[in-house]
């Protein structure tokens, strides 16, 4: 087994999320996509951290990752979370389901799209930076 594979195995054994920012290995099909999307949700990440804290787990990372790489990957995850907040913005969906029309609905839709685009830009910028600094390898 290569060092890269060992690091991925260790992260999965600890029960870390499989957000695309941390690994490009995903399950196939709709279930795999749904699992990936849910694992990138900021509320899911927060709940997992709280549960780890309550269980007393340390949450150590694989030895082969550098601090800079860990920082960039965490920023990529934050970008995914911002994108999900933009997509599932409660203000937009509540106004849509409540029957808002016209300018109010358009304002909420534009706001949600801007939040999504901000998260996308944030994620892309850090992915490019990760690729430049570490040669595009996913450890």
C-alpha positions in Angstrom: 0.0 0.0 0.0 1.3 3.5 -0.8 1.6 6.2 1.8 -1.3 8.1 0.1 -3.6 5.1 0.5 -2.7 4.7 4.1 -3.6 8.3 4.9 -7.0 7.9 3.2 -7.6 4.7 5.2 -6.7 6.4 8.5 -9.0 9.4 7.8 -11.9 7.1 7.0 -11.4 4.9 10.1 -11.7 8.0 12.3 -15.1 8.7 10.8 -14.2 12.0 9.1 -16.5 13.2 6.4 -15.8 12.4 2.8 -16.2 16.0 1.5 -14.7 16.3 -2.0 -12.3 18.9 -0.6 -10.5 16.1 1.4 -10.6 13.4 -1.2 -11.8 12.8 -4.7 -12.8 9.3 -3.8 -16.6 9.1 -3.7 -19.3 6.5 -3.8 -21.1 6.1 -7.1 -24.6 7.0 -7.8 -27.2 9.2 -6.2 -26.5 7.9 -2.7 -22.8 8.7 -3.0 -23.6 12.2 -4.2 -26.1 12.7 -1.4 -23.6 11.5 1.2 -21.0 13.8 -0.2 -23.3 16.8 -0.2 -24.5 16.2 3.3 -20.9 15.7 4.6 -20.0 19.2 3.2 -22.9 20.8 5.0 -21.6 23.2 7.7 -24.2 22.0 10.2 -23.1 18.4 9.7 -19.5 19.3 10.2 -20.3 21.2 13.4 -22.4 18.3 14.7 -19.6 15.8 14.0 -17.0 18.1 15.8 -19.3 18.4 18.8 -19.8 14.6 19.0 -16.0 14.0 18.7 -15.4 16.5 21.5 -18.0 14.9 23.7 -16.5 11.4 23.1 -13.0 12.8 23.9 -11.5 12.0 20.5 -8.4 14.0 19.6 -9.0 14.1 15.8 -5.4 13.7 14.8 -4.6 14.0 11.1 -2.4 11.8 8.9 1.4 12.4 9.3 2.0 13.1 5.7 -0.1 16.3 5.5 1.6 19.6 6.0 0.0 22.5 8.0 -0.4 24.5 4.8 -2.1 21.7 3.0 -4.4 21.1 5.9 -5.2 24.9 5.9 -6.0 25.0 2.2 -8.2 21.8 2.4 -10.1 23.2 5.3 -10.7 26.5 3.3 -12.0 24.4 0.4 -14.4 22.7 2.7 -15.6 26.1 4.0 -16.2 27.1 0.3 -18.4 24.0 -0.1 -20.3 24.9 3.0 -20.9 28.5 1.8 -22.2 27.1 -1.5 -24.6 24.8 0.3 -25.9 27.7 2.4 -26.5 29.7 -0.8 -28.4 26.8 -2.4 -30.5 25.9 0.7 -30.9 29.5 1.9 -33.9 29.4 4.2 -35.0 33.0 3.5 -35.3 32.3 -0.3 -37.1 29.0 0.2 -39.5 30.3 2.8 -40.4 33.3 0.6 -40.8 31.0 -2.4 -43.0 28.5 -0.5 -45.0 31.4 1.2 -46.0 32.6 -2.2 -43.9 35.8 -2.6 -43.8 37.1 -6.1 -42.1 39.9 -8.0 -39.3 42.0 -6.5 -39.2 40.3 -3.1 -38.6 36.9 -4.6 -36.1 38.2 -7.1 -34.2 39.9 -4.3 -34.0 36.7 -2.3 -33.0 34.7 -5.4 -30.2 37.1 -6.3 -29.0 37.0 -2.8 -28.9 33.2 -2.7 -27.1 33.1 -6.1 -24.5 35.7 -4.9 -23.8 33.6 -1.7 -23.4 30.5 -3.9 -21.1 32.2 -6.3 -19.0 33.6 -3.4 -18.6 30.1 -2.0 -17.7 28.8 -5.5 -15.1 31.4 -6.0 -13.7 30.8 -2.5 -13.5 27.1 -3.2 -11.9 27.5 -6.6 -9.3 30.0 -5.4 -8.1 27.6 -2.7 -8.2 24.6 -5.0 -6.0 26.4 -7.5 -3.7 27.5 -4.7 -3.5 23.9 -3.4 -2.8 22.6 -6.9 0.0 25.1 -7.5 1.7 24.5 -4.1 1.4 20.7 -4.0 1.4 19.7 -7.6 -2.3 18.8 -7.7 -1.8 15.6 -5.7 -4.6 14.6 -3.4 -3.1 13.0 -0.3 
